[in-house]
């Protein structure tokens, strides 16, 4: 890979992984406009390591408390708010894991067209705006019940369709269920942890059997840049969200969808 390609795509992936604007849409467009070849499996694994590192570091204190409470719940100490949140993250991951396991080949084969990505980018952007506008925003993530978690998990499974945006669809579901903006974002970010682990693990398995050469310098740079940009993105997004809401991201998705149509029509 070209050195500039590594830098640009690592930063793009780090930012778009957590913003509700569709990372797949950007990773279709940027190489297209720049005339770059496919970045390869090794790069995908590297940026997943980077974004995972960012979200783990940002929520390190919350995760420490959640894991401790979850382990106590396994030992029969009861389920408090932190243990319930940890269980919610695990249970909310089940739908996307099942759908990905059962239908990953079909998704890769039939759901990768630029026009579909444009449609999902715009369509789910409108749904995000509606959930933000009409949701009650009276609950936090600790109030989630099992039915709420299953609905958000089912929504997350839709993100396997490119252009949907994993963070976007989970925030949309959270807002529609009455979570406030910060809570919807925090739960979305926590829910990303097992998903990134699963996706990165699957890509690693594919990489092991792949004959493509590995350029370790490029991969190290990709990890560092994706981690730094993802951490900065999470920090700024949570500060931005309460005052501005989702409208800027909805409008951005509309523009992005139009650009995809223009580029590929």
N, C-alpha and C positions, 0 to 999 in steps of 0.2 A: 504493500500500500504506500501511496505517496504520503510524505510527512504531514502535509497540510490536510489531507483527507483524514488522517488519524485524529488530528486536533479538532477539526470541525465536527466530525461525526461523533466523537466522544462527548463534546460539549453539548451538541444537539440532543444526544440520547440522555445525558444526565439531566438536562432541563425538562425535556418533554416526557420523561418517564413519570413525573409527578404532577405536571400541570394538566388540566383537563382539556388538552388540545390535540391529542392523538399523535403519539410518537411514530406510528407506522406511516401516517400521512407525510410527516417530515422526512422520514428515512426513504420514502419513495421519491420525494421531490428533490431533495438536496443532491443526491448522486446524479439524478436525471439532468438537472441544470448545470452541474459541474462536469458532466461527462466522465464520472468515475465508475470503475468496475465494482462488483459486489464486494463488500468488505470481508466476507468470509466468517466461518464459524468461530475461529479463535478470537476475532475481534468482538463478536457478540458475547462470548463468554466473559471477556475482559470487562466490557462495559456493564454487564450484569454484576460482576464482582464489585465494580466501583459504586454503582447505585445502591447495591445491598449494603456496602460498607457505610454509605452516607446515612441511610435511614436507620441502621442499627446504632450509629454513633449519635444521631440526633435524639433518638428515643431511648437512649441507654438507661436513663434513670427509670423511666416508665416500664421498660422491659424487665429491668431487674426486679421491680416490685411485682409485676404481673407474673413473671416466672416463679418467683418465690411463693406467691399466693396460689398459683396453679398447682405447684408441687404439694403444698399443704392440703389443697382440696383433694388431691389423689390419696393423701394419707388419712383422709376422713375428718379433717379439721373444719369442714364446711366450705361453702362457696361465698366469698365476700365479693365486693364490687370489682376488685382487681382480678380475682380468679375468674369471675364471670366474663370480664373483658377478654382475658386470655383464651377462654373457651370459645368466645365469639369469633376471635380471629381464626382459630383452628377449624371450627365448624363452617365458617364462612368461606373457607378455602376448598371445601369438599366439592361443591358444584363445578368449579372451573377445572379441578383436577380430573373429575369424571368425564366431563365433556372433552377436555383436551386429550385424555387417554383414548376415548372411544372414537373421536372424530377428527383427530389432528391431521390425518392424511387428506381427508375430504376438504378440510378448511384450507390447507396449503394448496390443494389442486384447484378448487373451484371459487374461492373467496379472496382472490388476490388482485382482482382487476382494479385499475385506477378509478374507473367510473363508480364501482361499488364503494371504494374508499372515500371518494368525494361525497357520495350519497350518505354514508354513515357519519362522516365528519359533520356535514350540515344537519342531518336529521337528528342525531343525538345531541348536537349543539342546541337545537331548538328545545328539545326535551329538558336539557340542563337548565336553560333559561326559565322555562316554565316551573320547574321544581324549585328553583331559587326564588322566583317571584311569588309563588303561591304556597310554598311550604310554611308551616307554622313557626319553625325555628325555635322551639321551646324546650328541646331535649338535648342532653349530652350523650356521649358514647357509652357511659356507664348504665344508661337506662334501657339499652337495647335488650329486647326479649328474643326468644328463639325464633319466632316467626319473622321478626325484623332481620335477624342475622341471615336466615335462609333466603329472604327476598334480596338482600344486598349481595349474598353469595351467588344467587341465580343471575342477578344483573351483571356481576363480575364475569360470569361465564360468557356473556354476550361480547365481552371485550376480545375474545378470540377472533371475532370478525374484525379484520383490519379497518382502521378509521374510527372505531367506536370510542377508544381511549379507556383503558382500565381505570385510571384515576377519575376520569370524567363520569363514567357510568356508575361507579360506586358512590361518588359524591352525589350524583343525581338521585340515586335510590335513597341515600341517607337523608337528603333534603326533603324528598317526597314523604319520608316517614316521620318528618318533624324534627330532625336533628338541626341544631344551629350550624352555621357555616363552618366554624372552627372544628366542631365535633365531627361533622361529616368528613372534613379533610383529614383530621387526625386518624379516624377509623380507617379511611381509605389508605393512608400511608402505612398504618400497622398491618392492614390486610395485604399490603404489597409484599411484606417480608417473606411469608411462605411461598407466594406466587413467584417471586424472583428466584428463590432457592430452587423451586421445581423447574422453572424455565432454564435457569443456568445449569442445573444438573443434567437436564435432557440434552442441552447443547453440548455439554462436556462429554456425555456418552457418544454423541455423534462425532465429536472432534477426535475422540480416541481412535475411532475406526476410519478417520479421514486421512488421506495421504498428503494433504496440503502442508507446506512448510510453516513453521512458527517463527515469527520474528519477535523475539522477546522484548526488544527495546520498544517496539510499537505497542505491544500489549501492556507493558508497564506504564507507558505514557497514557494509554487509553483508560487504564484503571484509575490513575491519579486524576486525570481531567474529568472523567465522568463522576467520580466521587466528589470532587470539589464543586463542580457545577450543580450536582444534585443536592448537596448539602446547602449550598447558597440558595437554590431554588426553594427548598422546603422552608427555610428560615424566612425568606422574603414573602413567599406566598401566604403563609399563615398570618403575617403582619398586614399584608395587603387586603386579605379576603374580607375581613369584617367591615372595613370602611368602603370598599368598592364593589363587593359582591361578584357575581359570576358574569355580569353583562359584558365586560371587556373580552372575556374568553369566548363567549358565545359569538360575538361579532368577529373575533379573530378566526373562529372555526368557519364562519360563513365565507370569509375572504380566502382562507386556505382551500376550502372546497372549490371555490371559483377558479383559483389558480391551478388546482389539479385538473379540472375540466379543461381549462385553456391549454395546459401543457400536454394533455394526452388525447384530447378530442381529435 
